[in-house]
């Protein structure tokens, strides 16, 4: 899918859903479950999804299914409660981003 999107995507946005491990949301292109399983909610990565306010065009939304009832505490440190991101989710997100950046020829930096 990424190879077919080359040239049409300029940004990748990383999220958490603020839901449970089992909740998958259509607002993101790729949802990552508790054990690192991937859920695609699109047929093409160029599909418009509403994952990031005013920055959805030419972008891909990748999210971790977690963080229900999370809050930002002192100095904006997240407190995840009963649904923290799992190590498998974080590792899978890193792999997904690496594959997307490679296939889309995107540099990994704060701008992309």
Secondary structure, 3 states (H helix, E strand, C coil): CCHHHCCCCCEEEEEECCECCCCCCCCCCEEECCCCCEEECCCCCCCCCCCCCCCCCCEEEEEECCECCCEECHHHCEECCCCCCCHHHHHHHHHHHHHHHHHHCCCCCCCC
